[in-house]
Amino acid sequence: MRQLPLADPGVPDHRSPARYLWWVARGQKATLAGGMAFGVLAMGAQALVPAVLGKAIDQGIAAGDLDKLLLWSGVLFGVGVLQALAGIMRHRFVVANWLSGAYRTVQVVTRKAADLGATLPKQLATGEVVSVGSSDLAYIGNLLEVSGRFAGAVVTFFVVAVILLSSSTLLGLIVLIGVPLMVFGLGPMLRPLHARQSAQREAVSELNSLGSDIVAGLRVLRGIGGEDSFSRRYRRESQQVRTAGVKVARIQSLLDAAQVLLPGIFTVVVVGLGAHFALRGELTPGSLVAFYGYATFLVLPLRTATEAAEKLMRGLVAAGRVNRVLALTSDVVNPARPVQLPTAGDLVDPVSGIRARNGLLTAIVSAEPDRAAELADRLGRYDDASEVRYGGVTLASATRADVRARILVSDTGSQLFTGTLRQELDPDHRRTDDELMTAIRTASAEDVLVALTDGLDSIVEEKGRSFSGGQRQRLVLVRALLADPSVLVLVEPTSAVDAHTEARIADRLREHRAGRSTVVLTSSPLLLDRVDEVIFVAAGRVVAVGKHRELLGTAPQYRTTVTRQTEDEEVSA
């Protein structure tokens, strides 16, 4: 019923996963640059530690010079402090990058979902959207998080290579050539990893959809004894997810093992050559210690590079899923040159012949109950092919926002969300307590409020599951009444309440909506007897208009629909 008040994240580029990731990164250039800068500084300081140790050994310990030893010890302390401070700042920036990237993704997906409205469940499974919010945003955030450390790894690799070249050309070349070769050696594992991660993501999405369906229809399943059937299906699909996860884990384990094995071999080679040169007198003891330190240190940039490649693969998969949501288009689009709707007028559907006159309480009865939702969709412009007019202006010529502000459709699929009852009934906090209580009385929901310990400040559980079906229906009606639109379209608003409550709601609804148009799609005699006008629709066309009691006597098909009698039962009566 409303769009979430999120900060505007801009319009994402969803033509490809890489373009989407670039759009996310471009939107947080400052924090990305800060994370990279401090990443370079922190890892650069760490890279200087072996060099400083080598100098302290050669010029201080080996030479027996205490002043030099103290000097280089002080330099080592300063480098350690710099590394610590830069590491703290890097961590702050990368956490900000993670949060910004992940939740900007939440923003754009939420805005898209709100924009699509009723179109979303028609084009995408619930599990797909749930997976975006539960896992994909984390993968995008992880990719942005590793960017600072990856920048530091790349820069320090070249810094170390230059330092080693200045000490030993051979060892420097081994480092300069060997490390990239090891990174490229891990490359062949990344493509199958990407494919298997995509397959696992699909399986998880399907399982989430199935789980959502089971939870939503649990009461029905219990009623028809279908728990075992769905339980078997869920177990079967969960095993498919497990199998897909094992396939990812197999190649992931190989990648993790290679990240340990290859740097280990490289360290042994560099240290062995360094020891050989030291024995020949070509390297000083300090230089040998420095070489060992660098060989050990280079494991970190190598692991960081492979980690970045892995997170890039996962980020591309996640961005592809996000793009699937962003690429969807609504069934209802805004016209190129919109027209402003009037503040009042008749609501007319030329296709069916329905005319809900301004300021009246009108009931629409459909001989085919399944078509009631279609009629409501047309009247509220949830069907863009609709030619419905309001005050003489075609709804298709106005913006969706203008139509939604004038015409509110509250159907049987309306839900309550988590939050306080006050927030659920009045999301924009525009109504006073007196107005809230008036709407609650109109919907005959006083008993719901009395049963709650904290009244309007009580917490509503997800989908209002702590309420009965009738209580939820009445609270949804309260929310619709508080929205106070020019035209309120209600679909079976009293189908889950008892006859006495339904009669009270019918009497009070007329008074509450006096002077404003209200359309009720129902076949309830209690409601029909209290409206200003009844419109009977059969085969998609209006066949009779009048008062409820009049139509009972003059329209046999109407009488059959409302009383739910067969022709044989009517004859016998």
Disulfide bonds with the S-S distance in Angstrom:
none
